[in-house]
Amino acid sequence: MSKPIFTALSPNTERDDVLLAFKLLFRPWRWKNGAHLSLLKKEFQDWLSSKHVFFFESGRTSLYAILNVLDLKNDDEVLLQAYTCIAVPEPILWVGAKPVYVDCDEETFNMSVVDLEKKITAKSKVLIIQHTFGYPADLGKLLEIAKKHNLFVIEDCAHALGSTYEDKLVGTFGDASFFSFGRDKVISAVFGGVVSVKNPQIAAKIEAFWGICPLPSSGWIFHQLLHPVIMAFVKLTFNIYIGKIVQHLALRFGILSKAVYREERKGLKPPFIFKQFPNALAVLALKQFRKLDKFNQHRQEIAGIYKSDLSHLQAQKELNNSRSIYLRYTIHMLHAHKILKSAAKHKIFLGDWYTTSLAPEGVDYEKMQYTPSTCPVAEKLARETFNLPTNIQITKNEAEKIISFVKNYVTSNPNN
């Protein structure tokens, strides 16, 4: 019986991470307070060379913390790209500003410089630059436009912890940046977010906001610690269907936390936001952060295998002056959704970031103030892309198996 290949389902967690989470489940005195957040903060500051760093329970709250201190008015516009997760426009709406969606470049999947210039108005105040799937955006051109129009620049580095542009880490170019420690991100603590900001006055305001944020409840922390443990069991028993059943029941009865809550699809605030980062998740994040170089080197090696053997297929393009960490290796192919379904029948679960321009599926576009016709390239990419896994659990042999499947599919379906 062949072993399933997963792109998601806690892709970064190794045996020692699962054991650590399991041990923490039985040490509730370490859940909220402890020394690990300070240790993580110091190591992150040194790594990013940033004086002003703040940790929150999610990337959403991290972005909100930045926007919240910029004194934005109700008609002020925040520019962001489509082909993203709703975790980005949500904080814009929470502060009362207006999200303006910029279309993508069809080769890089990052923000289109041409469409950005078309959508800037006198009301534009903030530009969010997303580094999609770890591929750095065209920062040179985008920052030049931002400077011309006096825009406050926030780098969305949720996918790009360790990526570089002109030999400098992304997250060091804008006025501020945020990172994510979500379950499928570069490193994983199930939830978690980081803010880095350059201006000391803005940093002081964010620190004040952080200070009034409470710690999450013990119940919420318990659910996050449970996640890697249950996911390890799910993957181990997936072939005999027990894993599928356990995953389904755990989600249905709220034993497992979800990456995106149901109310978020309708534009409502999820219950967990505006909290500090608890010690227990800092323990998980610190262990993962110390593996960052190993993780990213592995991703780059696996991506190199895909590049070599699938060079005839159109993949996300990397800029010459940048270095991606390849959170996922994304292919652009007509009828991409069909190959996702076909792969699953062969127990190869490829990635579906993003099957809609604002992920996940079922988002109320009207509530998110998004009109699909304004971003036709993003809509096309959502229909015609799928991801190959690069995470630490993917072996070279498994990468070759994925390549063989993709080649056979293309040969057997020449019109797809």
N, C-alpha and C positions, 0 to 999 in steps of 0.2 A: 504494500500500500504506500503510494508516494506521499511525501511530506508536503503539506500545503505551504505556499509562499505568500507572505503577507506584505503589503505596503504599509498598512496602518496597524491598529491594535497594539499600542505601546511599543513602537518599533525600536526605541532606544534602550529599553530595559534589558539588562543582562542579569544573570543569576544573582550576582551580588546586590544589584539594585532591588530585586524582588525580595531577597532575604532582609535587606535593610528596612524596606517598607513593612514587611511582616513583623519584624521586631518592634518597630515603632508603634504598631497597632496595640501592643501590650504595655506601652510606656506613655500613658496620657499626660503625665507630668511634663513631658517634653514637647507636647503638641503645640502649645501657644508661645511659650517663652523659652529662651535659651541663648547660647552663645553663637549658634551657627549662622544666624543672619548677619551678625557683625563680621564673621569670618568670610562669608560669601561676598559681602559688600566690599571688603578690603581687597579681596582677590579680583573682583570684577573691576573695581576702580583702577587697580594697577594694570590690568590687562587692556582696558579701553583707554587708559591715560585720561581719565575724567575725574574731576574733583567732586562733581555734584551728581550723585547717583541715588535713586530711591526705588525701593521694592514694594510692589503691590501684589494683590492676590491674582491679578490677571493682566493681560495686555490691554484689554478694554479700559480698565481703570487707569492703567499707565498713560494711555493716550488721553483719556479724560482729564487726568491731573495736569497735563500740559495745556490743553485747550482751555481748561477752567480758569487758568490764571492769566489768560491773554486779554481779558475784558472784551470779548467778542459781543457784538450786538446782534439782535434778532435777524437783521437783514445782511449781516456779514457772511461772506462766502468762504468755504474751505474746499480747496481743490484736491481731489483724490482720484485715483484711477479705478475704472470698472475692472471686472475680472479679479475679484477680491472676495474676502469674507465680510459678512455684515458686522463683524467686530470692529471694523474701521469706521463705517458711517454712523454706527450707533452713538459713540461718544460725541460726534459732531451734533447730532440731534439733541442729545442730553444737555448740551450747553446752550441750545437755542439757536445755533447757527444753521446755515444752509449748505448742505453738501452739493458740490458741483462735480459731476462725474466726467473724467477725461478718458478718452479712448486709448487703446493700446497700440503699440507698434507691433505689427504682425510677426516680426522676426524675433524680437527680444521678449515679448509678452509684458514688457514694462511700459511706463507712460509714454504716450506719443508726444514728442516735442511740438509737432505741428498742431495737433489738436489742443494742446495746452494753451498755446498762444491765442487760439481762436476763442477760448472760453474764459480768459481773464477779463474781468470788468473792473470798474472803479470800486466795486464792493468786495473784491477779492482780497483776503487778508492773510490766508495761510495756505501753504502748499505741502501736502503729504506725499513724499516720494517712496513708493513701495519697491523693494528689491524682490521680485517675484521668484519663488522657489530657490532663493539663494543667489540668483543672477543679479549682479549690481546694475542698477539703472544708469542711464547716460547722465551722470551727475554733472559733468562739465557743462553741458548745454542747459540742463534743467536749473542748475544754480545760477547760471548767467541770466536766464529769464526771470528767476525769482528776485535777483538783485535789481534788475531793471524795473520791476514792478513793486519793489519794497515788500515782498512777501516773507512772512515768517516760515522757515523751512523745518519740517519734521520728517525725519527718516523713519520709515516703517521697516524695521530690521527683524520682524517676527520670523522670517524665513532665512535670515542671512547672518547668523552669529558666526563670525569668522571670515566672511567674504571680504574681499579687498577691491579697491578701486585706486588705480595708480599707486599701488603698494601701500595704501593706507586702509585701515579697517573701515568698513561702512559703519555708520553710526557716529562718525567723527566729523562729518562734513556739514551737516545742517546745524540750525540753532539748537535743536533738540532731537532726540531719537528715543525710540522705545523698542524693546525686545520682548519675546514671549518664551515662557518655559512650558507651554502647553503640551499635551500628551503626544502630539505628532510633530513637534517642532525640532529644532536642531539638538537641543538637550531637553529633557522632560522631567518636570516635577508634577505632572498631571495638570496643574494650574500654576500660574505665576507670571509676573511681568516686571520689567525694569525700565526706568526712565533715566536718561542722561541728558543734562542740559548745560549749556555753556555760560549763560548770563547769570551772575550771582544774585541779582535782584529777583529774577524769575525763579531761580533755585530756592530762594528764601520763601517765596510764596508757595511753591510746591511742598517744601518741608512743612509749612504751616498746615497745608491741606492733609499731608500724610499724618501729621500729629493728631488730627481730629478723627481720622479713620480708625475704627475699632479693629481688633483682631477677629477673624472668622470664628464661628461657633465651633464647639468641639465636634458636633455632629457632622458639619461640613468637612472638617479636617479628616475625620474618620473615613468618610466616603472617598476622599482623595487617596488616602493611604491604602484603602482596600482595592483601588483600581488596578495597580500593577500586579497585585497578588491574584486577583480574579482573572485578569487578562493572561497571565502566565498559564493558569489552569485551562482557560479556554483554548489557547493555542496548542497546548499539550494534548488535549482530548478532542480536538476539532475533527479528526478523521473518523472518530467513532460516534460522531453526532452529539456526544455529551456536551462538548464545548459550545456548540451552536445553541443548545437548549439552555445552558447556564447563562450565556451571554444575553439571550432573549429575555429570560426571566429576570435577570439582574437589572436590565434596563427598564423592563416593564414595571417592576415593583420599586424602582428608585434606589436600588442597592448600589448601582453604578451611577456616577455622575455623568452628565452629557457634556460634550464640548460646546454645544449651542442649545440653549433652553427653548422650549416651545414658544414662550411669550416673546422671545427676541424676534422671531419671524414676523410678528405682528407689530414690531416697533416698540414693544414694552421693555422695561428694564428687568433683567434677571435678578433673582434675590441675593446673589452672592457678591455683587459689586461694591466698590468703595470701601475695601478692607485692606489692612496691612498684610504683608506676607508672613505667615506663621512659621515658627521655628521648625516644625516637623517637615514642612515642604522645603525649607531652606537646607535641611539635612540632605534630602534627596537631590536638590539642585546642586549643592556643593559637590557631591560625589560625581554627578554627571558633568559639571563644569570642569572638573579635573580630568575628564576623559575627552574634552572637546577636540584636542588635536588628533587623538586617535580616531574619533568618530569622523571628523572631516577628511582626514587622509583616506580613510576607508571609502567614504562617499566618492571622493575624487578618483580613486582607483576603479571602483565599480562603474562610475560614469565613463571612464576611459575605455572600458571594455565595450559598453554600449556604443560609444562613439565610433570605435574601430569596426565593429561588426554590423552596425545599423547606419552606416554613413550615407546609404542611399535613401534613407527616410528623413523627412524634414523635422528637425528638433529645435528646441528653443536655442536661440543664438546668443553666444557670450561675446561681449565687447572685447576688443583686442587689448585694451588697457585695464582689464578687470580680471578677477579670479573668483569664480563661483565655488561655493561649497557643495552645490548640487543636492539640496535638500531632497529633491526628486528630479529625475531625468525625464523631461516632458517631450512627448512626440506629438506632432501636428499631422493628423490623418483624417481624411474624409470618413464619416461614419465611425468615429472613434468609440462611440457608445456601444457599437456592436462588438468591437474587439474586447471591451471590458466584460461583456456578458459571456463571450466565447471563452475567454481566459478563465473565468470563474468555474466553468464546467470542467476545466483541466486542473482545478485547485490552484490556480495562479490568480491571486487577488490584486490586480493592478490598481493604481491610484486614480481617483475620480476628482481631483482638484483641477479645475472647477467645472462642473457640468452646467452651471448657471453663472451668469455674470456677477450676481451677488449670491454667494453660497451661504448656507446650504439650500437645497431645493425647498420650495414652499414659502420663500420670503415674499412678504407683501411689498411689492415694488412701490406702490403708491405711498405707503407709510415711510419707506426709505427715500422717497422723493427721486426715484430713478425711473427714467424713460428709456427703454431698450434701444429705440431708434437713434438716440444721441450717441451711442457707442457701438456701431456696427461691427467693428473688428473684435471687440470684447465678446460680443454675442457669437461671432463666428468661432472664436477660440473656445468658447464654452461648449460648442457643439462638436468641435473637431480636435480635442486634445485629450490625452490620457498620460498618466505618469508611470514610469518604471521605478521600482524601489532601489534605494542606494544605502539604506540604513545598515547598522553594524551587524544585524542578524542575517543579512544577505551574503551568502558565500559566492565565490567566483563560479563555482559549479552551478549554483542557482541562477546567477546572472546569465550564464550560457544557456540554461534551460529556458529562461525567459526569451532570450534572443532567438533560439530555435523555434519557439512557439510563434513569435511575431513574424519571423521570416516565412514560416509555413502558412500562417494566416494570410499574409500578403500574396503569396504565390497562389493560394487556393481561392482568394477573393480579389482578383485583379481589378475589379470595378469599384472596390471599396476603398 
